[in-house]
Amino acid sequence: MDIIGSIFGAGVINGLLLSVVLFFSSKGQRLANHYMAGLVLMISLSLLNTWLTRSGFYLEHPEYWLWFPTLNLTWGPFLYLYGVALTQNKVKPIQFLHFLPALILFVVRISVFYDYSSGHQQEFLQYFWSPRSEPELADRVGEHAPNFLMLWVDWHIQGALFGLQFAFYCVLLIIRIRTHNKLLNQHFSYYEEINLKWLKTLTALCLFFIFIYFLLNRQSVFELGYFDSTYLKASLPFVFLVVLIYIIAIVSLTQSDIGAGVQRVIQEESNDSTGPKTSDTPQVQSINVKYIKSSITEHESKDYVDRIYHAMIQDQLFLNCELTLPQLSSHVNLTSHQVSQTLNEVINMNFFTFIARHRIEYTRLLLEKNKYKSMAIIDLALEVGFKSKSSFSIESNNPLESK
């Protein structure tokens, strides 16, 4: 019994079903779900390709080999565009160019391979998947295959290209997630559910797959001199891939519409920044370098700081666990740009850190009262405006660490 083949078959069937569920799911961000459905579908079809190779199907029907081998070059673009759709709530048409390498390789493969007779196609695949111990077979294949295709096969270029490309897109996605989190620092007082930590972990799992792919699959290819689909060492990375399909699909189905919430807040900031809510004051040169390129004067900055601290100390806006920059700006009758500029240039904190500091200082005050000393940490966290206990981890000087 072919256990590995059975695992691949189960992965293909479940992957296809999960891709359909993801595509038609109404939960979370639908556009992002479509790209994730595309990724799960491409991974499933790539597993199907490996399973068909193991079963010897292509040697009997070589014409079908054309349709699958370039699909793994779409994994990286689908994963990256999933992250784009999550964070931007849209994908620009120009970003479809990420799929161009896979399309070009597919067209080149068809243009070369399709003109072969069935016998020549079969000989080529036999050469592709067998030891280079038959010079007669190599000569027969070389008579029909162009030199670049022979080099492509002999040097195993596509497998290495796939691994490097997928790793490149994983790194691009991690950079995008970091940029997204910096944006959160400027606009939100909470991270829960919108910081894409789960996507960063998922991307790390994809990088781990690439690591074992090069360590086991590619290493075995160079060891044997050809790709042997029945060799256990070469197949193990794809067993991990079956598990990864389940993780990707299930986690994606549980996500909320992150991008819409972020974009809404940014749009609110854009709307309230179209015109200042305070009277225009001519810009003047200041001896403080912070304000040389600033649109607010020192006198204005002092007024803005007073308003912001009044909102924190007197009005205790930080107790709102979902406080955003536009909400604070509206409360103090300033634009989001003015508040953000004051926080970053005058107070020297981003919005997230500023609100968190006030919540922690309020925690210190509460802990001086007996009725709060015995309160559970999670209850106290919610009391001061945090959405969860994990939010306390952002501050090293945390009064709850002693509880």
Secondary structure, 3 states (H helix, E strand, C coil): CCHHHHHHHHHHHHHHHHHHHHHHCCCCCHHHHHHHHHHHHHHHHHHHHHHHHHHCHHHHCHHHHHHCCCHHHHHHHHHHHHHHHHHHCCCCHHHHHHHHHHHHHHHHHHHHHCCCCHHHHHHHHHHHCCCCCCHHHHHHHHHHCCHHHHHHHHCCHHHHHHHHHHHHHHHHHHHHHHHHHHHHHHHECCCCCCCCHHHHHHHHHHHHHHHHHHHHHHHHHHHHCCCCCCCHHHHHHHHHHHHHHHHHHHHHHCCCCHHHHHHHHHHHHHHHCCCCCCCCCCCCCCCCHHHCCCCCCHHHHHHHHHHHHHHHHCCCHHHCCCCEHHHHHHHCCCCHHHHHHHHHHHHCCCHHHHHHHHHHHHHHHHHCCHHHHCCCHHHHHHHCCCCCHHHHHHCCCCHHHHC
